[in-house]
Amino acid sequence: MPSESVPNSAFNDHSFYEATGERIEKDGAEITSKFESITGIASRRYAPKGVYTSDLGAKACALAIESAGVDKETIDHLVTAHNYGDVESDNRRSDIMPSIGARIKHKVGIENPYCVPYDVIFGCPGWVQGCIQAHLFMQAGSGNKSLVVGCETLSRVVDPFDRDAMIFADGAGAVVLETKEESEKRGVLSIGSVAHTGEELNYLASGRSNNPDVDLTGLIKMKGRKIYEYALAHVPKAIAMTIDNAGLHLNDIKMLFLHQANEKMDDAIVKRLFRHFGVKEIPTDFLPMSIHELGNSSVATVPTLWDKVMRGEMSGHSLKKGDNVVFASVGAGMSINAFAYKL
């Protein structure tokens, strides 16, 4: 995670506008206070000037390689999930040629020519999708070790005149996936993906600033209420399908690593999931949350949340060998994906 923590109070002096171009005549502190009560976000992390998405991704990859204790030259696939590439902090220009995966391979110093880097552009669920694709590649016999990273610098593509700017953050997270022959099945148990591209296509899209007096384009624009309703209607079903595909019941799942987009939305998704399975009581350690201090870093929220739990940095949340967990996300597209995993 970038070291710069930006509290909500940093937005108190901002001038916010509605999507219609009308200025919001409210006190900044009142706006940020209401924002926090809705999203649960109190602060977020921003990358400093001169640090790019590929820099964050390379650092996360290096840490993952070290944590896994593997030789980086034995990695067969480097799967990189992002949406905006390396973005200049001054002019907001996005650069994705060469690919971010190729840049990360270069920065990590992997010389093996048979390590293939490629990018996944899949909205916020990109890292989860990257893990799914790496799993499928290896199951098909294409290599046995994959490095999957999600990295983003959303602070450089937000509209400073849009209240939604306070949601987004920067960060990167990575894991090493490896195939092994063992007597007991563990690792990825099942996968599930859903995409709706009708009316839902533009719930999240690029657009112009809400302020009609400035010439800013290519910024994140979202229909918050529509996304909230979509997520509640479809995410619990996708997670349930993934659990069913693994031959498990919700009671068999120790923890859910859910995309950190909105605290109230995630809580509501979990409530509907438990209702679907007819389970009344939600364990207090079922849904770890990092959104309060880290904000929504898109493809990086799930892997960084996983890292914090595995490092013992999330009070009240711990895992052990043999536990079943689910990773799930929802985002632009609209796309939802999940996979069940046994430690």
Buried (B, 14 or more C-beta within 10 A) or exposed (E): BBEEBBBBEBBBEBEBBEEEEEBBEEEBEEBBBEBBEBBBBBBBBBBEEEBBBBBBBBBBBBBBBEBBEBEBEBBBBBBBBBBBBBBBBEEBEBBBEEBBBBBBBBBBEBEEEEBBBBBBBBBBBBBBBBBBBBBEBBEEEEBBBBBBBBBBBBBBBBBBBBBBBBBBBBBBBBBBBBBEEEEEEBBBBBBBBBBBEEEBEBBBEBBBBBBEEEEBEBBBBBBBEBBBEBBBEBBBBBBBBBBBBBEBEBEEBBBBBBBBBBBEBBBBBBEBBBEBBEEEEBEEBBBBBBBBBBBBBBBBBBBBBBBBBBEEEBEEBEBEEEBBBBBBBBBBBBBBBBBBBBB
